[in-house]
Amino acid sequence: MAITYDLEFDFEKGPYIFGFRPNTDDFSVVEIEQTKKTGGVWKLVRRRPFVETHCLECVGNISSESESWVFSRGFKLYRDKTYQAIIYYRGGGDLFTTPTKFYGVKGKMKKNNARLNLWLCREQNSKTRIRSLIEVGISHKQYQYLSVMFKVSEDRIYFFGGQALIRKSTARVALGLNGLIADSGKINQWL
């Protein structure tokens, strides 16, 4: 795939924000990869958006596990800068397994049916992931905010990969907004 957009995003003008807005955000640079062919896949939906009318959602399948990836556009990042990646995410459907009793533990424990991971990648492909930035079990049906500060080891083009992992269930994972900030920028002033 030929990359035809400018990789030098000007962070001095503000953070990069992608809110899954069909009339504002450029979806031509987003790639979807469905790792488990019989499970759910990331789709643009109108169900409970974070901003405007849409969010990106992966819905589980009761008969098979789901693993789906969404990849950002590429960014030229530099090792002498500090970056902050942010996500607003939520769950839906059956978020927890049936409680089971574990040996040595009082009461019953539940496991998350859905997880969301954010990876730093070399390309828009799950096999090129470099390192995990965020790993979270989905436990809320309201939008939650997560951010992580990070540096890169070399000056190069990087992509961000959002990985939805869903057990055999009706659980859902949704992304409402993603952002990337360089150095001391603040995303709240841009929302």
C-alpha positions as CSV (number, residue, x, y, z in Angstrom):
1,M,0.0,0.0,0.0
2,A,1.4,3.4,-1.0
3,I,1.2,6.0,1.8
4,T,0.2,9.3,0.1
5,Y,-0.4,11.6,3.1
6,D,2.1,13.8,5.0
7,L,3.8,11.8,7.8
8,E,5.2,15.0,9.4
9,F,2.2,15.9,11.6
10,D,2.7,19.4,13.0
11,F,2.2,19.0,16.7
12,E,2.9,22.7,17.3
13,K,-0.6,23.4,15.9
14,G,-2.2,21.0,18.3
15,P,-2.7,17.3,19.0
16,Y,-3.7,14.8,16.4
17,I,-7.3,13.8,17.2
18,F,-9.3,11.1,15.4
19,G,-12.9,11.0,16.7
20,F,-14.5,8.6,14.1
21,R,-16.4,11.5,12.5
22,P,-17.3,10.5,8.9
23,N,-17.4,14.1,7.7
24,T,-14.2,15.3,9.5
25,D,-11.7,12.4,9.9
26,D,-9.9,10.8,7.0
27,F,-10.8,7.1,7.0
28,S,-8.7,6.3,3.9
29,V,-5.6,6.0,6.1
30,V,-7.2,3.6,8.6
31,E,-6.7,-0.2,8.1
32,I,-8.8,-3.0,9.7
33,E,-7.4,-6.5,10.2
34,Q,-9.6,-9.4,11.4
35,T,-7.2,-11.9,12.9
36,K,-9.9,-14.5,13.8
37,K,-12.0,-14.9,10.7
38,T,-15.2,-16.0,12.4
39,G,-15.3,-13.4,15.2
40,G,-16.3,-9.8,15.4
41,V,-14.6,-7.0,13.4
42,W,-14.2,-3.3,14.0
43,K,-17.0,-1.3,12.3
44,L,-18.1,2.3,12.3
45,V,-21.5,2.4,14.1
46,R,-24.0,5.0,15.4
47,R,-24.4,3.3,18.8
48,R,-23.4,5.6,21.7
49,P,-20.8,7.8,20.0
50,F,-18.3,9.8,22.1
51,V,-18.2,12.8,19.7
52,E,-20.7,13.6,17.0
53,T,-22.5,10.6,15.4
54,H,-20.2,7.6,15.3
55,C,-17.7,5.4,17.2
56,L,-15.7,2.4,16.1
57,E,-17.0,-0.8,17.7
58,C,-16.1,-4.5,17.7
59,V,-19.0,-6.9,18.7
60,G,-18.2,-10.3,20.0
61,N,-19.6,-13.6,18.6
62,I,-21.3,-16.1,20.9
63,S,-19.9,-19.0,19.0
64,S,-16.3,-17.9,18.5
65,E,-13.6,-15.7,19.9
66,S,-12.9,-12.4,18.3
67,E,-9.6,-10.6,17.6
68,S,-9.7,-7.5,15.4
69,W,-7.2,-4.7,14.8
70,V,-7.6,-1.1,13.7
71,F,-4.5,0.7,12.6
72,S,-3.9,4.5,12.6
73,R,-2.2,6.5,9.9
74,G,1.6,6.6,10.1
75,F,3.4,9.2,12.1
76,K,7.0,10.2,12.0
77,L,8.1,10.1,15.6
78,Y,11.5,11.2,17.0
79,R,13.4,9.6,19.9
80,D,14.2,13.0,21.6
81,K,10.5,13.8,22.1
82,T,8.0,12.5,24.6
83,Y,4.6,11.6,23.3
84,Q,1.2,11.0,24.9
85,A,-1.3,8.6,23.4
86,I,-4.9,8.8,24.6
87,I,-8.0,6.8,24.1
88,Y,-11.6,7.1,25.1
89,Y,-13.2,3.6,25.1
90,R,-16.2,1.8,26.5
91,G,-17.8,-1.7,26.6
92,G,-21.2,-3.1,26.0
93,G,-23.1,-6.3,26.1
94,D,-22.0,-9.2,28.4
95,L,-18.8,-7.8,29.8
96,F,-18.0,-10.5,32.4
97,T,-18.0,-14.3,32.5
98,T,-20.2,-16.3,34.8
99,P,-18.7,-16.0,38.3
100,T,-16.6,-19.0,39.3
101,K,-15.1,-20.0,42.6
102,F,-11.3,-20.2,42.7
103,Y,-9.3,-22.3,45.1
104,G,-8.1,-20.3,48.1
105,V,-10.3,-17.2,47.2
106,K,-13.3,-16.2,49.2
107,G,-16.4,-15.6,47.1
108,K,-16.7,-15.8,43.3
109,M,-14.6,-14.1,40.7
110,K,-15.5,-12.9,37.3
111,K,-13.2,-12.4,34.3
112,N,-13.5,-9.8,31.6
113,N,-15.0,-11.0,28.3
114,A,-13.4,-8.2,26.4
115,R,-9.9,-6.5,26.4
116,L,-8.5,-3.6,24.5
117,N,-4.8,-3.2,23.8
118,L,-3.0,-0.3,22.1
119,W,0.2,-1.2,20.3
120,L,3.0,0.7,18.7
121,C,3.7,-0.9,15.3
122,R,6.1,-0.6,12.4
123,E,3.3,-1.0,9.7
124,Q,-0.4,-1.4,9.6
125,N,-0.2,-5.1,10.4
126,S,-0.4,-7.0,13.7
127,K,2.7,-8.9,12.9
128,T,4.8,-5.7,13.1
129,R,3.9,-4.7,16.6
130,I,6.8,-3.3,18.6
131,R,5.5,-2.8,22.1
132,S,2.3,-2.6,24.1
133,L,1.3,0.9,25.3
134,I,-2.1,0.1,26.9
135,E,-3.7,-3.1,28.0
136,V,-7.1,-2.9,29.7
137,G,-9.9,-5.3,30.6
138,I,-13.2,-3.7,29.5
139,S,-15.5,-3.4,32.6
140,H,-17.5,-0.1,32.0
141,K,-20.4,0.7,29.6
142,Q,-19.6,4.4,30.0
143,Y,-16.6,6.0,28.2
144,Q,-13.4,5.8,30.1
145,Y,-10.2,7.8,29.5
146,L,-6.7,6.3,29.4
147,S,-3.4,7.9,28.5
148,V,0.2,6.8,28.3
149,M,3.4,8.7,28.0
150,F,6.1,7.1,25.9
151,K,9.3,7.6,23.9
152,V,10.5,5.8,20.8
153,S,13.9,4.2,20.4
154,E,14.5,5.5,16.9
155,D,13.4,8.2,14.5
156,R,11.0,6.4,12.1
157,I,7.4,6.1,11.0
158,Y,5.2,4.4,13.5
159,F,1.5,3.2,13.5
160,F,-0.8,2.6,16.4
161,G,-2.8,-0.6,16.5
162,G,-6.0,-1.0,18.5
163,Q,-6.5,-4.7,19.3
164,A,-10.0,-5.9,20.5
165,L,-9.9,-9.4,22.1
166,I,-13.3,-10.8,22.9
167,R,-14.1,-14.2,24.4
168,K,-17.1,-16.2,23.1
169,S,-19.8,-13.7,24.2
170,T,-21.9,-10.8,23.2
171,A,-19.4,-8.3,24.7
172,R,-18.5,-5.2,22.7
173,V,-15.5,-2.9,22.7
174,A,-15.8,0.7,21.3
175,L,-13.3,3.4,20.6
176,G,-14.8,6.9,20.8
177,L,-11.8,9.1,20.3
178,N,-8.0,8.7,19.9
179,G,-5.3,11.3,20.2
180,L,-1.6,11.8,20.0
181,I,0.3,14.7,21.7
182,A,3.9,15.6,21.4
183,D,5.9,17.0,24.3
184,S,3.8,19.3,26.5
185,G,0.6,19.7,24.5
186,K,-2.8,19.4,26.2
187,I,-5.6,17.6,24.5
188,N,-8.5,19.0,26.6
189,Q,-8.1,22.5,25.0
190,W,-8.9,20.9,21.6
191,L,-12.0,18.9,22.4
